[in-house]
Structures are given as structure tokens and as C-alpha cells.
Amino acid sequence: MLQQTQVATVLRYFPNWMRRFPSVRALADAPEADVLHAWQGLGYYSRARRLHAGARFLLERHAGELPRTHAALLELPGIGAYSAGAIASIAFGEKKPLVDGNVVRVLARHFGLRGDPGKGPLRRALWQLAGELVPEDRPGDFNQALMELGATVCTPRAAACGACPLRATCVARRDGLVEKLPELPARPKPTRVRAVAVAVRDGKRVVLVRLPASAPRWAGLWTFPHVELEPNETRAAAAERAVHGALGVKAHIGVELARIEHTITRFRIALELVEATLPGNVLRGALRAEHVVRALPSELSRHAMPAPHRKLAVWLLANGGAS
Ligand code: SF4
């Protein structure tokens, strides 16, 4: 949960998650819909899917126990070099390194390493260096100390070099490069995207569709039918395309209900909610599909929805449903 997410946010989700899935078996046995529902709001849903897959893997291969070696940990779904290094060294005392953003900063500055730390040569050099530095004795404490130094002393801006235990040997401090290292690439400006979501009405109920496992984003989650607008496409045309893509039928598109902005990775998305109706017989047919449900606004929260669609669902509830 803590990958790409702040502790304060995780604290709102972790206790509930542990209540719902108090053991590896409980998580492994849960349907994916329940796992995604418990995760909703945290974003980066691939983490929830990998935790779920990891729990099943543990049950099948390791009798529900977490393996205790770096090599075996690396075989688990969702566990990469960083997580394997952290678990092996901190939990099991194995002499293995880890490299995260904080460690990158400390090492790049202390050793005066130039280049983009996300790219091949320096990336490999950082892992190699971290591997050489980590001691046999208390490797977990060493790794945590390095991360903590980066988080609290050798910070991205205004590093507290005067209070740093590495100051006597630090190349960046000696050469006046503290502000320049590590040489991270400039973040691209977010791309602006316009999208439309459709509240297809059936009386007081609205239609949600579950995205297929192959969907590039939000796979397995429930959303209002939605698409991004093509260049020069009108909102109504996009809304029709969204409904046709999700339900295979033509809709009567109505008025705009709400508009929100949200950011996903490097996209800034303006999402407009419009209402729509379908001829009754068409709607009944479309609703038979397994990936389609209709629900009252007060029932929408039972379904795992990504944050922007949940915001639209909250709007519908607050405004008495589609008008
Ligand atoms: S001396 Fe300054 S730049 Fe060097 S490691 Fe310490 S805090 Fe970072």
C-alpha cells in the first residue's frame, strides 16, 4: 500500500484491509471483486491484484508462509528487487541491498554520481554499490538507516549537510553539487485530456459496467460507460460512443450533470458526466450482460470504482440521482 502512497493515506485503509483479510488464506480465498472493493480509493490497482495473486501463490507453493530468502521472495507476484531486498534484510537479516528514491539521493550525492539514476548504467551501478555497502551484521538496520537519512537529512531540497553523519566524505558537499544531484530528468507537464462518462438512466437507477481484465486502466473495476474525446468530437458523440462501446446499443444523450478534474500519472483529465436513456426493450437486453449492473445512487458504493467515477457517484447521490 505504501508504494507511491503516503503513510497518512494508507492509515485510512490498512485497518479495514486487515479486518477483511486477516490472513494469507483469507486474502487468497476472497473474490477479486472484494479485494478491489477494499482497495478502492488507494489507486494503482495492479498492487491489489498482485497482493491477491501473491497470497494465492503463497498458499499453493509455501503453505501460506512468506518464504525467508531473497531468491524465493523474488518469485512472488508483485515482489521486485526493492521489496525482496527490504523483506529479506529487515525481516530475515539476509545481507541484501535495496535502492529506493531516498537511497538513490544519498548515494548519488555522497559518491558524486552523475547521470540519470533511472537509466541502465547508473541504475546498475547504484544497485552494485548498495550491494557492496550493506554489511553482514544487521543489514536491515543499515538499509533502513540509509532510507531514513535520505528521508530526513539528505532531502531533495535543503539537505541538512551540517547534521549529516556522512558530511566528511561527501563528494557533492565538497564539490558544491548537492542541489544538482541526483540528475533526475525533468517531469513532463501533464497532458490535458477531455473525457465523458454517461449516467445511463433506468428510472431512479443508473448503469455501471465492469471493465474487462484486459482494460489498460482500472481492469475489473466498475465505472460509468466512458471514453476520452477524439479530436473535434462533440461531447454528445463521445457519450454515444461510450454507451455503444459498453452496452452495444444506441443511447439518447441528455444534459451535462457534473464535471470534475482528476490526474492520473501524467494526464490531467476533465471528466464530464452526462445523462442518457435507452429505449426500454434495449435496456433490458443490455442489462442481461454479466459485466453490467444497474443500481440506485445509494447502492453504487457497493461496487469497486476508481476514484474519479466514485466522485461522480457521490455527486449523483448528493443530487438525488440522475435528474
Ligand atoms: S553531506 Fe549533505 S549531500 Fe552529502 S549525504 Fe549528507 S546530507 Fe546528503
Boltz pocket constraint, residues with backbone or C-beta under 6 A from the ligand:
constraints:
  - pocket:
      binder: B
      contacts: [[A, 105], [A, 106], [A, 109], [A, 110], [A, 153], [A, 154], [A, 155], [A, 159], [A, 160], [A, 161], [A, 162], [A, 164], [A, 165], [A, 166], [A, 167], [A, 170], [A, 171], [A, 172], [A, 173], [A, 178]]
      max_distance: 6.0
